[in-house]
Every structure is written in structure tokens, then in C-alpha cells.
Amino acid sequence: MLASMMVGFMVSLFQATTQIQEQTLSYVPKLVAVFVTLMIMGPWILSQAVRFTAVLFETIPLVR
């Protein structure tokens, strides 16, 4: 979300300085930024989700 916000800010700053008021201009850079961020952070996010699920399943028998 932070990557999308930063790219959105940069695109809006660019639009304000060049006076280009196209609404669809910000969608493509935001999508690219989100997909690149997911490609970079994806393995870490997946490992955290797997670790959380394993701990959750291990603690189920301990719950009364």
C-alpha cells in the first residue's frame, strides 16, 4: 500500500506540474508498483503466512 501511495503522490505531483489532468494516468504506474512490490515481498509474506498457520495448528490442541 505504501508503494501505491508513493507512486500516486509522484504521479499527482507530475500531473500538477505539467497540468495534465487525465484521471486514468495514475492507474498503470500504481498497478506496476504494487505488482513489483508483491514480486519482491511475496516470498517473505508467504513464509510468514506458513509460519503463522503452523503455529496456529500446533496450538489448537492446547485450547480448551
Secondary structure, 3 states (H helix, E strand, C coil): CHHHHHHHHHHHHHHHHHCCCCHHHHHHHHHHHHHHHHHHHHHHHHHHHHHHHHHHHHHHHHCC
